[in-house]
Amino acid sequence: MAFTVHQGRVLRDGAPFTALGVNYHPSQAGCRLWSEWNPQVVKEDFRRMAADGLNTVRLFLFWRDFMPRPDDVDEEALSRLEWAVAAADEAGLACVLSLLTIWMNGQLLEVPWRADRSPWRDPELLRAEEMYVRAVARVVRPHDNVLALDLGDELWNIDMAEARRLSRDDVAVWQRRLADAIRQEAPGTLVTQADDASGVFGPEPYGSDNGAALDLVGVHGFPPWAPVPIPSTMSYEATNLVPFLARFASAHGTAMVDELGSYGVDERTAAAYLGATAASLLAGGAAGALVWCWQDLASRDEPYRERPQERHAGLHHLDGTPKPAMHTLRKVVRAADDLALRRAPASTLLYLPERVRGRGHSYLDGPGSVPATFQAYLMLKRAHLDFDLVTGEPPERAYLVCPAPTRLTLTDIERLTAFADRGGTVYLSLGDHLHAFPGPEFVGAELVDYELDPVGKSELRWDGGTWPLDWTTATVRPTTLRATTARVLATYPDNSPALLEHRVGAGKVLFSNAPTEQQSARPGALTGAPWEEFHRRLARRAGVAPLLDGLPPDVEIVSGTGRGGPRTVLINHGRHPVRLEHGDEPGRLTELAAKEWTVIAPGEAEGAPR
């Protein structure tokens, strides 16, 4: 096959390939693409996609159309699939094919003979699934424009109760069985699994951190359905959500954003959201993005009778005219070579503990700490500190951030200790005083007790700066620390320690029991206080400086190497315009509107808002 994966990127015939395209249902046929077959419409839509500069299309293979009986794969459906893949190739499009498609837009387009049996454990269904994926793999094997076969979009929603009963091993074995079957029929074919945000934020056994059999980690999310509070589609948090999902997935493999878009907004808002989000996720290292979706839908069949608003999420109107979001996508496509940066290793690490997503359902098990990790991601971005997300043994860097874990395993504590022993600085905030306190030897302090009433702990005070604390939105209980061998850097109004510095080996540990990353999930908390300055102060104690001084917090900065050489991407995630002064031409300004982005060469701009 033409597509391979190397160092977190997709290559086509050995050259870098950034997948930029759309999810596709024909406007009239909708989800009846394969049963109400109209090749002329499909071919014309593919031609229009290519004319817009897109290079990838995602097709959904509704299982009921391809396997109406449990012991037979429909030859006519397979023939139509092969025609579609060939037509895409003729137009210059790569294909992502989603195989076991039952769940779509909140409804089950059910295989009639499944009879509520488990897709992951029922022996007869497993045999049928393997027969089906082998048949598809054989059909597409001659075509070198198949980017990946997706085992199934959000397929855990087929039976969520059963999916949650699975073990991580159950999921891994199921994925391995189907991926191996595909590769036996079509060696070299890339395999992925498309998951929504629950595959990052949730404790379920499936997700970005459990895909060893996969070549690409598929991930997507939408602001209205985010598992964390997103104040609005135009908020700073909204256009950082999917880039965070992609960065989290990249810690476990090669990340592909298989859906990207917005709902419940006007066309200008949809375009603004798409531009900032796409630029950010590509600059952050995602292998590509497929926008939801190509065109508004005229279809009135399922699933649109139950959720008719799903018909209006297209990049084009019903008459085929482009919406503003399509113009925005064209801009992203034109700049893709410069947006898809190769970043140098960062001096800061954002560490993902072993139980960051949470596991277990006993009274001892609390929630995972991914929401706090997301807040730390936002704070570090606003502080303009470059960082890499890392899982497993941390590499040697200057600074490691471990925000509010709700559980630290002994392995986690050993890793953090080793990082400090080697001379690094660890910042650790407390996410659970029972299961995430690493011990007095590590932090240089003892926990005195917890109190449900946070009286006396309403703010954190540090060298003349104050940061308000809202314990009502945090899951960690207020605690009192007694410093033993640590130095107190910051205190609460009751004069108890709020931030400590402790020598560990050749390095040091900065430890706080304040809910800095947990409480910031409250709408307005992130931007209502200078948390970026808090994190800049922490980083300075590790000898780490921001990428650029003077930029407003809403502007993201990503530096690296594009195909044209060194580049810096600036993205205004805020609601208001900013102006940046060019360092080599005093008086010359670049204005970035809300959600606008730009790519500059080294020395071309200084971040001095005016």
C-alpha positions, 0 to 999 in steps of 0.5 A, a space after each residue: 500500500 502507498 500509505 505508511 506511518 513514520 514518527 507520528 506522521 503519515 507518508 504517501 509513497 515515502 513523502 509527507 501526507 497531511 490528510 485534509 478532507 471531509 466526511 461524506 454522505 450524498 445530499 439526496 441519498 444520505 445514509 442510503 448511499 449504497 442502497 440508493 446508488 447514484 454513481 454520477 452524483 458521487 463522481 461529481 461530488 468527488 470532482 468538486 472536493 478535489 477542485 477545492 484542494 481536498 485530498 481525502 474523503 471518508 466513506 461510511 460502509 453501513 454494515 446492513 447494506 454490505 451484509 444483509 445475511 450473517 453468512 454472506 457479504 453482498 457482492 453488489 455492495 462490494 462492487 459499488 464500494 470498489 467503484 467509489 474507491 476507484 472514482 476517488 482515486 481518479 479525482 485525486 482523493 485518498 479514502 478512509 473507509 469506516 467498516 462496521 457502521 451501525 451508529 450514526 447521528 444518535 441512531 442505530 442503523 441496525 443489522 437486522 440479524 444481530 439480535 442485540 448480541 455483543 459485537 465484541 464477544 458473541 462468537 457468531 458475530 465475531 465470525 461475521 465481522 471477520 468475514 466482512 472485513 476480509 471481503 472489504 480488504 480484498 476489494 480495496 487491496 488493488 487500490 493504493 489510495 486507501 489511506 486507512 480502514 476504520 473498524 467503525 465510527 463510535 461503534 461502542 455506542 452500538 451497545 454502551 452498557 456491554 462496551 463498558 463491561 469489556 475489559 481493556 484486554 477484551 478491546 485489545 483482542 477484538 481490535 487485534 483480531 480484525 486488524 490482523 484479518 485486514 492485513 492478511 488480505 491486504 498487507 500494509 493497509 493502515 487500520 484505525 478506530 474512530 472514537 469520540 471524546 469519551 475515548 480520551 476523557 472517559 474511563 471506558 476500556 476503549 480509547 486512545 490509550 488502548 490501541 496497540 493493534 492500530 496504526 492510526 489513533 482516530 479521535 474527534 470531539 464537538 464543543 456542545 458534547 464535550 465531557 468538560 465545560 466549554 463556555 461557547 463555540 467561540 470560547 478559548 476552550 472550544 478551539 483548543 478542545 480537539 487539538 488537545 484530544 489530538 495531542 493526547 492521542 499522539 502520546 499513544 500513536 499517530 493521531 488522526 482527527 476523523 471528524 471536525 465541525 460545530 453545531 448550533 451556530 451561525 455560518 460565521 461562527 462555524 467558519 471561525 471555529 473551524 479555522 482556529 481549530 484546524 490550524 492548531 491541531 495541524 501545528 500540534 502534530 495531528 496527521 490530518 483532519 476530516 471535516 464534518 461534513 461535505 454538504 447539507 443533506 436533503 435526505 429525510 430518511 433515518 437518522 434524520 427524521 429523529 435528528 433533523 438538525 444533523 442535515 445542516 452541518 455541511 460545508 455547502 448549502 443544499 444548492 452546492 454553494 460554499 458556506 464560509 467554513 468552506 472558504 476557511 478550509 481552503 485557506 487551511 489546505 493552502 497553508 498545510 505544508 507550513 502548518 504541519 510543523 515538525 517541532 523540536 523536543 520541548 523542555 517541558 513535559 505534560 505527564 499522563 499518569 497510568 490511571 489518568 482516564 480513571 479505572 474501576 467502579 468501587 467506592 475507592 475509585 474516583 474520576 480520572 484526571 483528564 479534565 485537569 490535564 486539559 486545564 493544564 494544557 490550556 494554562 501552559 498554552 496561555 503561558 506560551 510554554 512549549 511542551 510535549 505530552 508524554 506517557 510511560 517513562 519520561 525522557 530527560 527534560 528540564 521540567 515536568 508538569 503532573 496536574 491534579 492526578 486522582 490516582 498515582 500508582 507506585 510506578 508513577 511515583 517512581 517515574 516522577 522521583 527518577 525524573 527529579 533525581 536526574 536533575 529535573 523539576 517536577 510540578 505536582 498538584 494534588 487531585 486526591 489526598 488519599 490516592 494521589 499524595 506521593 508521600 512526605 519523602 517526595 514533597 517534603 511535607 505531611 498532610 495534617 487532615 482534610 476539611 470539607 469547609 475550605 475556610 481560610 483557603 480562598 486564594 493562593 498568595 505568592 510573592 505579591 500575586 494572588 490567585 482565587 480558588 473555587 473549591 466547589 468545582 473541585 473534586 479534591 478535598 481541602 487539606 492542610 499541609 505541614 512542611 517538614 523538609 520543604 520550603 514554603 513558596 506560597 500560602 493560603 489566607 490561613 497561613 498554611 502552605 499552598 505551594 512547596 519547593 523540595 529538593 529531590 536528588 539533583 532536582 526538585 519538586 514543586 507541590 501544591 494542594 490547591 485545586 488550580 487545575 480542577 477548579 478552572 473547569 468552571 466557566 470563566 475561571 481560566 480567563 478570569 485570573 492570571 493562571 498563565 502567570 502562575 505557570 510562568 513562575 513555576 516554569 522559571 523555577 525550572 529554568 524554562 522560559 516562554 517561547 515569546 514574551 509579550 503575546 496576549 494569552 489568547 494567542 497560541 504560538 507553535 514553532 517548528 519546521 515546515 516544508 519551507 523551513 523554520 516557521 511560527 504559527 500564531 493562532 488567536 483563540 480569543 473572541 477579540 482581535 489582537 495586533 502584533 508588531 513586526 520586529 524588523 519593521 517598527 510600526 508595521 502591524 499584523 492584526 489577527 481577528 477573533 479565531 484568525 491565524 497566520 504563519 510567519 518566518 523567523 524574525 518577522 513578527 514580535 508579539 507586542 499587542 497594541 
